């Protein structure tokens, strides 16, 4: 079977930026290891002037020049969409699997097609407190509704995603979790007491400030406590507020800002982490939570959107209100006070991750969907 996936793909596959790039790297590699699978990955690149084709193991990467149009216009009728559709038709895959926003515009393509929904831009804009968020959110909500209505087959990565899209589409919906890189399942834990790891973009939606405030509320009770923040700042203003909060709370010697790290460093950080923290205001099915669970690290994450479907309260972690500093700090304290509880929750999370997120399992489920889609086309 010749499969073409459209998504984002990093120049260095060990340095993915964001969850979609991480998912894509793991999935295409897992698909390529299955028998009788020819895997192609197509991207649109802002800094690309011409088409380039390269190999990443058994996966063929096609990098196409992006257009200069605003994305919301380009996915409807812009040059980027036209270039993408033409290239896919010339490639002649047996099936097309889209993971990016442009998948919204490809529901009517003649090639058998399945669209994995990773997020909702209209909700992210509000959670990010982006410029002109209300107007932009309404526009994106309209585009998303139209895009979902044109799909015939959709993969949902979370019951939350299914709940959001079911009223908007007549598509057949398949439930498949995102896969996690195998290396996270094989981590040898050497956790350091009090070491709290927080990964992801540094921005309003990820609620980095909330993590800092909650940490500052308990740090005096746990002298060994450290907050490790691994992620890249999206807006300088927010990053300045983060640094200011660290200074005002006098915890500079307790907080490390690592910036964006590669998978090798992330593995090392998960080896050392005592607790994983993600107090996001809006998420669907964050890769960071899956990776922490696979590594056997207990998680403290928000009770919003798709996150409650990943965490069994009191078994592999705690669900918190991201707006409540007291709630976040209380759950962190419970874990910092009990090495046994951390170990038990971490082991439970690892077992859940093996059943749901192992790459070979996810790839096999995905291929079954491909076969069903092709049989109905």
ZIVENZI-V736354 format. One record per residue. N is the residue number from 1. RES is the residue in three letters. SS is DSSP state (2 for helix, 1 for strand, 0 for the rest). PSI is psi in whole degrees, -180 to 180 (* if undefined). D_CENTER is the distance of its C-alpha to the mean C-alpha in Angstrom with 2 decimals. Layout:
BEGIN
n=N res=RES ss=SS psi=PSI d_center=D_CENTER
n=N res=RES ss=SS psi=PSI d_center=D_CENTER
END
This chain:
BEGIN
n=1 res=UNK ss=0 psi=131 d_center=26.93
n=2 res=UNK ss=1 psi=115 d_center=25.70
n=3 res=UNK ss=1 psi=135 d_center=22.12
n=4 res=UNK ss=1 psi=126 d_center=20.58
n=5 res=UNK ss=1 psi=136 d_center=16.86
n=6 res=UNK ss=1 psi=126 d_center=15.90
n=7 res=UNK ss=0 psi=-172 d_center=12.63
n=8 res=UNK ss=0 psi=146 d_center=11.88
n=9 res=UNK ss=0 psi=128 d_center=13.12
n=10 res=UNK ss=0 psi=154 d_center=14.02
n=11 res=UNK ss=0 psi=-39 d_center=17.74
n=12 res=UNK ss=0 psi=114 d_center=17.40
n=13 res=UNK ss=0 psi=-13 d_center=15.14
n=14 res=UNK ss=0 psi=0 d_center=15.21
n=15 res=UNK ss=0 psi=50 d_center=13.89
n=16 res=UNK ss=0 psi=144 d_center=10.50
n=17 res=UNK ss=0 psi=112 d_center=9.42
n=18 res=UNK ss=2 psi=167 d_center=5.91
n=19 res=UNK ss=2 psi=-40 d_center=2.66
n=20 res=UNK ss=2 psi=-42 d_center=5.15
n=21 res=UNK ss=2 psi=-41 d_center=7.86
n=22 res=UNK ss=2 psi=-47 d_center=7.09
n=23 res=UNK ss=2 psi=-46 d_center=6.98
n=24 res=UNK ss=2 psi=-46 d_center=9.92
n=25 res=UNK ss=2 psi=-48 d_center=11.88
n=26 res=UNK ss=2 psi=-44 d_center=11.96
n=27 res=UNK ss=2 psi=-47 d_center=12.78
n=28 res=UNK ss=2 psi=-36 d_center=15.44
n=29 res=UNK ss=2 psi=-40 d_center=17.05
n=30 res=UNK ss=2 psi=-40 d_center=17.32
n=31 res=UNK ss=2 psi=-42 d_center=18.77
n=32 res=UNK ss=2 psi=-21 d_center=21.14
n=33 res=UNK ss=0 psi=-14 d_center=22.53
n=34 res=UNK ss=0 psi=151 d_center=23.73
n=35 res=UNK ss=0 psi=148 d_center=27.26
n=36 res=UNK ss=0 psi=31 d_center=28.23
n=37 res=UNK ss=0 psi=124 d_center=24.89
n=38 res=UNK ss=1 psi=114 d_center=24.96
n=39 res=UNK ss=1 psi=127 d_center=21.48
n=40 res=UNK ss=1 psi=138 d_center=21.05
n=41 res=UNK ss=1 psi=126 d_center=18.04
n=42 res=UNK ss=1 psi=133 d_center=18.78
n=43 res=UNK ss=1 psi=160 d_center=17.37
n=44 res=UNK ss=1 psi=126 d_center=18.93
n=45 res=UNK ss=1 psi=128 d_center=19.55
n=46 res=UNK ss=0 psi=-38 d_center=21.03
n=47 res=UNK ss=0 psi=18 d_center=23.30
n=48 res=UNK ss=0 psi=132 d_center=24.47
n=49 res=UNK ss=0 psi=-18 d_center=28.11
n=50 res=UNK ss=0 psi=166 d_center=28.55
n=51 res=UNK ss=0 psi=134 d_center=26.91
n=52 res=UNK ss=1 psi=147 d_center=26.19
n=53 res=UNK ss=1 psi=130 d_center=25.61
n=54 res=UNK ss=1 psi=168 d_center=24.60
n=55 res=UNK ss=1 psi=138 d_center=23.86
n=56 res=UNK ss=1 psi=92 d_center=21.12
n=57 res=UNK ss=0 psi=-125 d_center=22.88
n=58 res=UNK ss=0 psi=7 d_center=23.53
n=59 res=UNK ss=1 psi=132 d_center=21.04
n=60 res=UNK ss=1 psi=124 d_center=22.60
n=61 res=UNK ss=1 psi=125 d_center=20.63
n=62 res=UNK ss=1 psi=114 d_center=22.12
n=63 res=UNK ss=1 psi=117 d_center=21.43
n=64 res=UNK ss=1 psi=148 d_center=23.05
n=65 res=UNK ss=1 psi=133 d_center=24.16
n=66 res=UNK ss=0 psi=165 d_center=22.38
n=67 res=UNK ss=0 psi=170 d_center=24.72
n=68 res=UNK ss=0 psi=0 d_center=25.60
n=69 res=UNK ss=0 psi=150 d_center=25.31
n=70 res=UNK ss=0 psi=139 d_center=22.98
n=71 res=UNK ss=2 psi=-40 d_center=19.99
n=72 res=UNK ss=2 psi=-29 d_center=20.99
n=73 res=UNK ss=2 psi=-37 d_center=24.40
n=74 res=UNK ss=2 psi=-38 d_center=23.50
n=75 res=UNK ss=2 psi=-15 d_center=21.50
n=76 res=UNK ss=2 psi=-51 d_center=24.62
n=77 res=UNK ss=2 psi=29 d_center=27.41
n=78 res=UNK ss=0 psi=175 d_center=26.75
n=79 res=UNK ss=2 psi=-30 d_center=27.56
n=80 res=UNK ss=2 psi=-45 d_center=23.97
n=81 res=UNK ss=2 psi=-45 d_center=23.76
n=82 res=UNK ss=2 psi=-43 d_center=27.26
n=83 res=UNK ss=2 psi=-43 d_center=26.59
n=84 res=UNK ss=2 psi=-48 d_center=23.51
n=85 res=UNK ss=2 psi=-44 d_center=25.48
n=86 res=UNK ss=2 psi=-42 d_center=28.50
n=87 res=UNK ss=2 psi=-43 d_center=26.74
n=88 res=UNK ss=2 psi=-44 d_center=25.11
n=89 res=UNK ss=2 psi=-39 d_center=28.56
n=90 res=UNK ss=2 psi=-32 d_center=30.25
n=91 res=UNK ss=2 psi=-29 d_center=27.92
n=92 res=UNK ss=0 psi=56 d_center=28.91
n=93 res=UNK ss=0 psi=160 d_center=26.17
n=94 res=UNK ss=0 psi=-31 d_center=26.84
n=95 res=UNK ss=1 psi=148 d_center=23.52
n=96 res=UNK ss=1 psi=133 d_center=20.80
n=97 res=UNK ss=1 psi=110 d_center=17.14
n=98 res=UNK ss=1 psi=143 d_center=15.11
n=99 res=UNK ss=0 psi=3 d_center=11.35
n=100 res=UNK ss=0 psi=174 d_center=11.91
n=101 res=UNK ss=2 psi=-32 d_center=13.95
n=102 res=UNK ss=2 psi=-18 d_center=17.11
n=103 res=UNK ss=2 psi=-24 d_center=16.77
n=104 res=UNK ss=2 psi=-29 d_center=18.26
n=105 res=UNK ss=2 psi=2 d_center=21.43
n=106 res=UNK ss=0 psi=14 d_center=21.87
n=107 res=UNK ss=0 psi=-26 d_center=22.77
n=108 res=UNK ss=0 psi=8 d_center=26.42
n=109 res=UNK ss=0 psi=147 d_center=26.25
n=110 res=UNK ss=0 psi=-21 d_center=28.92
n=111 res=UNK ss=0 psi=139 d_center=26.84
n=112 res=UNK ss=0 psi=134 d_center=25.31
n=113 res=UNK ss=1 psi=137 d_center=21.78
n=114 res=UNK ss=1 psi=141 d_center=18.73
n=115 res=UNK ss=1 psi=119 d_center=15.77
n=116 res=UNK ss=1 psi=123 d_center=12.30
n=117 res=UNK ss=1 psi=115 d_center=11.17
n=118 res=UNK ss=0 psi=-23 d_center=7.49
n=119 res=UNK ss=0 psi=-180 d_center=8.84
n=120 res=UNK ss=0 psi=106 d_center=12.23
n=121 res=UNK ss=2 psi=-34 d_center=13.38
n=122 res=UNK ss=2 psi=-34 d_center=16.50
n=123 res=UNK ss=2 psi=-37 d_center=14.96
n=124 res=UNK ss=2 psi=-38 d_center=12.72
n=125 res=UNK ss=2 psi=-42 d_center=16.00
n=126 res=UNK ss=2 psi=-46 d_center=17.89
n=127 res=UNK ss=2 psi=-31 d_center=15.56
n=128 res=UNK ss=0 psi=-8 d_center=15.50
n=129 res=UNK ss=0 psi=44 d_center=19.29
n=130 res=UNK ss=0 psi=163 d_center=19.32
n=131 res=UNK ss=0 psi=137 d_center=22.77
n=132 res=UNK ss=0 psi=38 d_center=24.45
n=133 res=UNK ss=2 psi=-43 d_center=21.48
n=134 res=UNK ss=2 psi=-49 d_center=23.65
n=135 res=UNK ss=2 psi=-47 d_center=25.11
n=136 res=UNK ss=2 psi=-38 d_center=22.01
n=137 res=UNK ss=2 psi=-41 d_center=20.17
n=138 res=UNK ss=2 psi=-40 d_center=23.14
n=139 res=UNK ss=2 psi=-45 d_center=23.16
n=140 res=UNK ss=2 psi=-36 d_center=19.54
n=141 res=UNK ss=2 psi=-40 d_center=20.17
n=142 res=UNK ss=2 psi=-47 d_center=23.18
n=143 res=UNK ss=2 psi=-41 d_center=21.50
n=144 res=UNK ss=2 psi=-43 d_center=18.74
n=145 res=UNK ss=2 psi=-45 d_center=21.56
n=146 res=UNK ss=2 psi=-41 d_center=23.58
n=147 res=UNK ss=2 psi=-43 d_center=20.85
n=148 res=UNK ss=2 psi=-36 d_center=20.02
n=149 res=UNK ss=2 psi=-22 d_center=23.78
n=150 res=UNK ss=0 psi=-5 d_center=24.34
n=151 res=UNK ss=0 psi=150 d_center=22.07
n=152 res=UNK ss=0 psi=-29 d_center=23.78
n=153 res=UNK ss=1 psi=128 d_center=20.95
n=154 res=UNK ss=1 psi=136 d_center=17.40
n=155 res=UNK ss=1 psi=127 d_center=14.82
n=156 res=UNK ss=1 psi=129 d_center=13.19
n=157 res=UNK ss=0 psi=-2 d_center=10.19
n=158 res=UNK ss=0 psi=148 d_center=11.73
n=159 res=UNK ss=2 psi=-29 d_center=15.29
n=160 res=UNK ss=2 psi=-43 d_center=14.24
n=161 res=UNK ss=2 psi=-46 d_center=13.11
n=162 res=UNK ss=2 psi=-45 d_center=16.40
n=163 res=UNK ss=2 psi=-38 d_center=18.35
n=164 res=UNK ss=2 psi=-37 d_center=17.27
n=165 res=UNK ss=2 psi=-20 d_center=18.14
n=166 res=UNK ss=2 psi=-41 d_center=21.15
n=167 res=UNK ss=2 psi=-11 d_center=23.61
n=168 res=UNK ss=2 psi=-2 d_center=22.67
n=169 res=UNK ss=0 psi=154 d_center=23.13
n=170 res=UNK ss=0 psi=9 d_center=25.53
n=171 res=UNK ss=0 psi=153 d_center=23.13
n=172 res=UNK ss=1 psi=127 d_center=22.95
n=173 res=UNK ss=1 psi=130 d_center=19.64
n=174 res=UNK ss=1 psi=137 d_center=18.35
n=175 res=UNK ss=1 psi=112 d_center=16.12
n=176 res=UNK ss=0 psi=125 d_center=13.94
n=177 res=UNK ss=0 psi=160 d_center=11.08
n=178 res=UNK ss=0 psi=147 d_center=8.34
n=179 res=UNK ss=0 psi=155 d_center=10.25
n=180 res=UNK ss=1 psi=139 d_center=10.33
n=181 res=UNK ss=0 psi=136 d_center=12.67
n=182 res=UNK ss=2 psi=-33 d_center=16.17
n=183 res=UNK ss=2 psi=-26 d_center=17.03
n=184 res=UNK ss=2 psi=-24 d_center=15.07
n=185 res=UNK ss=2 psi=-18 d_center=17.34
n=186 res=UNK ss=0 psi=15 d_center=20.38
n=187 res=UNK ss=0 psi=133 d_center=20.16
n=188 res=UNK ss=0 psi=108 d_center=23.58
n=189 res=UNK ss=0 psi=133 d_center=23.24
n=190 res=UNK ss=0 psi=60 d_center=25.58
n=191 res=UNK ss=0 psi=143 d_center=24.28
n=192 res=UNK ss=0 psi=123 d_center=26.08
n=193 res=UNK ss=0 psi=129 d_center=27.33
n=194 res=UNK ss=0 psi=0 d_center=25.78
n=195 res=UNK ss=1 psi=112 d_center=22.93
n=196 res=UNK ss=1 psi=124 d_center=19.89
n=197 res=UNK ss=1 psi=131 d_center=16.59
n=198 res=UNK ss=1 psi=116 d_center=14.14
n=199 res=UNK ss=1 psi=160 d_center=11.16
n=200 res=UNK ss=0 psi=176 d_center=8.99
n=201 res=UNK ss=0 psi=144 d_center=10.66
n=202 res=UNK ss=1 psi=100 d_center=14.17
n=203 res=UNK ss=0 psi=179 d_center=14.81
n=204 res=UNK ss=0 psi=-43 d_center=16.19
n=205 res=UNK ss=0 psi=-40 d_center=13.13
n=206 res=UNK ss=0 psi=-14 d_center=11.82
n=207 res=UNK ss=0 psi=47 d_center=15.54
n=208 res=UNK ss=2 psi=-38 d_center=16.42
n=209 res=UNK ss=2 psi=-37 d_center=20.01
n=210 res=UNK ss=2 psi=-38 d_center=19.83
n=211 res=UNK ss=2 psi=-42 d_center=18.86
n=212 res=UNK ss=2 psi=-44 d_center=21.81
n=213 res=UNK ss=2 psi=-42 d_center=24.23
n=214 res=UNK ss=2 psi=-40 d_center=23.56
n=215 res=UNK ss=2 psi=-43 d_center=23.98
n=216 res=UNK ss=2 psi=-25 d_center=27.14
n=217 res=UNK ss=2 psi=-20 d_center=28.58
n=218 res=UNK ss=2 psi=-11 d_center=28.76
n=219 res=UNK ss=2 psi=-31 d_center=29.17
n=220 res=UNK ss=2 psi=-24 d_center=32.97
n=221 res=UNK ss=2 psi=-16 d_center=33.12
n=222 res=UNK ss=0 psi=87 d_center=31.20
n=223 res=UNK ss=0 psi=-25 d_center=32.59
n=224 res=UNK ss=0 psi=-7 d_center=30.37
n=225 res=UNK ss=0 psi=140 d_center=27.12
n=226 res=UNK ss=1 psi=141 d_center=24.70
n=227 res=UNK ss=1 psi=118 d_center=21.46
n=228 res=UNK ss=1 psi=116 d_center=19.27
n=229 res=UNK ss=1 psi=114 d_center=16.75
n=230 res=UNK ss=1 psi=110 d_center=14.61
n=231 res=UNK ss=0 psi=164 d_center=13.01
n=232 res=UNK ss=0 psi=140 d_center=14.40
n=233 res=UNK ss=1 psi=133 d_center=16.23
n=234 res=UNK ss=0 psi=-37 d_center=15.71
n=235 res=UNK ss=0 psi=132 d_center=19.12
n=236 res=UNK ss=2 psi=-38 d_center=22.15
n=237 res=UNK ss=2 psi=-44 d_center=23.66
n=238 res=UNK ss=2 psi=-40 d_center=20.91
n=239 res=UNK ss=2 psi=-39 d_center=20.91
n=240 res=UNK ss=2 psi=-38 d_center=24.68
n=241 res=UNK ss=2 psi=-37 d_center=24.48
n=242 res=UNK ss=2 psi=-49 d_center=22.33
n=243 res=UNK ss=2 psi=-37 d_center=24.96
n=244 res=UNK ss=2 psi=-41 d_center=27.73
n=245 res=UNK ss=2 psi=-38 d_center=26.53
n=246 res=UNK ss=2 psi=-43 d_center=26.53
n=247 res=UNK ss=2 psi=-46 d_center=30.04
n=248 res=UNK ss=2 psi=-34 d_center=31.37
n=249 res=UNK ss=0 psi=1 d_center=30.37
n=250 res=UNK ss=0 psi=48 d_center=31.95
n=251 res=UNK ss=0 psi=23 d_center=29.13
n=252 res=UNK ss=0 psi=-33 d_center=28.74
n=253 res=UNK ss=0 psi=-4 d_center=29.93
n=254 res=UNK ss=0 psi=-8 d_center=27.34
n=255 res=UNK ss=1 psi=133 d_center=24.12
n=256 res=UNK ss=1 psi=128 d_center=22.57
n=257 res=UNK ss=1 psi=104 d_center=20.40
n=258 res=UNK ss=0 psi=-18 d_center=19.08
n=259 res=UNK ss=0 psi=-167 d_center=17.28
n=260 res=UNK ss=0 psi=131 d_center=14.63
n=261 res=UNK ss=0 psi=156 d_center=15.13
n=262 res=UNK ss=0 psi=177 d_center=14.88
n=263 res=UNK ss=2 psi=-34 d_center=14.00
n=264 res=UNK ss=2 psi=-46 d_center=17.66
n=265 res=UNK ss=2 psi=-36 d_center=17.78
n=266 res=UNK ss=2 psi=-42 d_center=14.67
n=267 res=UNK ss=2 psi=-45 d_center=16.54
n=268 res=UNK ss=2 psi=-40 d_center=19.60
n=269 res=UNK ss=2 psi=-39 d_center=18.13
n=270 res=UNK ss=2 psi=-31 d_center=16.89
n=271 res=UNK ss=2 psi=-40 d_center=20.39
n=272 res=UNK ss=2 psi=-18 d_center=21.97
n=273 res=UNK ss=0 psi=139 d_center=19.90
n=274 res=UNK ss=0 psi=-36 d_center=21.84
n=275 res=UNK ss=1 psi=146 d_center=19.22
n=276 res=UNK ss=1 psi=135 d_center=15.52
n=277 res=UNK ss=1 psi=130 d_center=15.06
n=278 res=UNK ss=1 psi=93 d_center=12.39
n=279 res=UNK ss=0 psi=45 d_center=14.56
n=280 res=UNK ss=0 psi=153 d_center=12.28
n=281 res=UNK ss=0 psi=-21 d_center=14.23
n=282 res=UNK ss=0 psi=123 d_center=11.77
n=283 res=UNK ss=0 psi=157 d_center=8.42
n=284 res=UNK ss=0 psi=-65 d_center=7.94
n=285 res=UNK ss=0 psi=79 d_center=6.39
n=286 res=UNK ss=0 psi=132 d_center=4.33
n=287 res=UNK ss=2 psi=-34 d_center=4.26
n=288 res=UNK ss=2 psi=-38 d_center=6.90
n=289 res=UNK ss=2 psi=-45 d_center=8.95
n=290 res=UNK ss=2 psi=-43 d_center=9.14
n=291 res=UNK ss=2 psi=-41 d_center=10.22
n=292 res=UNK ss=2 psi=-42 d_center=12.64
n=293 res=UNK ss=2 psi=-45 d_center=14.01
n=294 res=UNK ss=2 psi=-36 d_center=14.60
n=295 res=UNK ss=2 psi=-9 d_center=16.38
n=296 res=UNK ss=0 psi=30 d_center=18.49
n=297 res=UNK ss=0 psi=128 d_center=17.69
n=298 res=UNK ss=0 psi=146 d_center=18.40
n=299 res=UNK ss=1 psi=144 d_center=15.84
n=300 res=UNK ss=1 psi=109 d_center=16.73
n=301 res=UNK ss=1 psi=168 d_center=14.20
n=302 res=UNK ss=1 psi=154 d_center=14.85
n=303 res=UNK ss=0 psi=26 d_center=16.76
n=304 res=UNK ss=0 psi=155 d_center=15.18
n=305 res=UNK ss=0 psi=-126 d_center=13.43
n=306 res=UNK ss=0 psi=-10 d_center=11.40
n=307 res=UNK ss=2 psi=-36 d_center=11.61
n=308 res=UNK ss=2 psi=-18 d_center=15.28
n=309 res=UNK ss=2 psi=-6 d_center=14.64
n=310 res=UNK ss=0 psi=-27 d_center=12.94
n=311 res=UNK ss=0 psi=129 d_center=15.62
n=312 res=UNK ss=0 psi=108 d_center=19.32
n=313 res=UNK ss=1 psi=123 d_center=21.10
n=314 res=UNK ss=0 psi=-5 d_center=23.46
n=315 res=UNK ss=0 psi=-56 d_center=22.61
n=316 res=UNK ss=0 psi=7 d_center=19.44
n=317 res=UNK ss=1 psi=-166 d_center=18.89
n=318 res=UNK ss=1 psi=145 d_center=19.61
n=319 res=UNK ss=1 psi=129 d_center=18.29
n=320 res=UNK ss=1 psi=159 d_center=19.41
n=321 res=UNK ss=0 psi=115 d_center=20.27
n=322 res=UNK ss=0 psi=-16 d_center=18.36
n=323 res=UNK ss=0 psi=-5 d_center=21.59
n=324 res=UNK ss=0 psi=103 d_center=23.81
n=325 res=UNK ss=2 psi=-40 d_center=24.39
n=326 res=UNK ss=2 psi=-43 d_center=26.85
n=327 res=UNK ss=2 psi=-45 d_center=24.55
n=328 res=UNK ss=2 psi=-49 d_center=21.85
n=329 res=UNK ss=2 psi=-34 d_center=24.61
n=330 res=UNK ss=2 psi=-44 d_center=26.44
n=331 res=UNK ss=2 psi=-39 d_center=23.64
n=332 res=UNK ss=2 psi=-43 d_center=23.09
n=333 res=UNK ss=2 psi=-40 d_center=26.87
n=334 res=UNK ss=2 psi=-40 d_center=27.17
n=335 res=UNK ss=2 psi=-41 d_center=25.04
n=336 res=UNK ss=2 psi=-24 d_center=26.69
n=337 res=UNK ss=0 psi=-13 d_center=30.03
n=338 res=UNK ss=0 psi=105 d_center=29.60
n=339 res=UNK ss=2 psi=-37 d_center=28.77
n=340 res=UNK ss=2 psi=-43 d_center=29.46
n=341 res=UNK ss=2 psi=-43 d_center=27.03
n=342 res=UNK ss=2 psi=-46 d_center=24.21
n=343 res=UNK ss=2 psi=-44 d_center=25.19
n=344 res=UNK ss=2 psi=-46 d_center=25.51
n=345 res=UNK ss=2 psi=-39 d_center=22.17
n=346 res=UNK ss=2 psi=-42 d_center=20.44
n=347 res=UNK ss=2 psi=-40 d_center=22.32
n=348 res=UNK ss=2 psi=-43 d_center=21.51
n=349 res=UNK ss=2 psi=-40 d_center=17.74
n=350 res=UNK ss=2 psi=-43 d_center=18.22
n=351 res=UNK ss=2 psi=-40 d_center=20.28
n=352 res=UNK ss=2 psi=-43 d_center=17.83
n=353 res=UNK ss=2 psi=-41 d_center=15.08
n=354 res=UNK ss=2 psi=-41 d_center=17.76
n=355 res=UNK ss=2 psi=-33 d_center=18.57
n=356 res=UNK ss=2 psi=-32 d_center=15.22
n=357 res=UNK ss=2 psi=2 d_center=12.74
n=358 res=UNK ss=1 psi=132 d_center=15.34
n=359 res=UNK ss=2 psi=-40 d_center=14.80
n=360 res=UNK ss=2 psi=-41 d_center=18.37
n=361 res=UNK ss=2 psi=-46 d_center=18.26
n=362 res=UNK ss=2 psi=-42 d_center=15.24
n=363 res=UNK ss=2 psi=-42 d_center=16.97
n=364 res=UNK ss=2 psi=-41 d_center=20.23
n=365 res=UNK ss=2 psi=-38 d_center=19.03
n=366 res=UNK ss=2 psi=-42 d_center=17.58
n=367 res=UNK ss=2 psi=-37 d_center=20.96
n=368 res=UNK ss=2 psi=-38 d_center=22.80
n=369 res=UNK ss=2 psi=-44 d_center=21.15
n=370 res=UNK ss=2 psi=-46 d_center=22.15
n=371 res=UNK ss=2 psi=-41 d_center=25.68
n=372 res=UNK ss=2 psi=-43 d_center=25.92
n=373 res=UNK ss=2 psi=-44 d_center=24.84
n=374 res=UNK ss=2 psi=-36 d_center=27.34
n=375 res=UNK ss=2 psi=-23 d_center=30.02
n=376 res=UNK ss=0 psi=-3 d_center=29.81
n=377 res=UNK ss=0 psi=* d_center=30.00
END
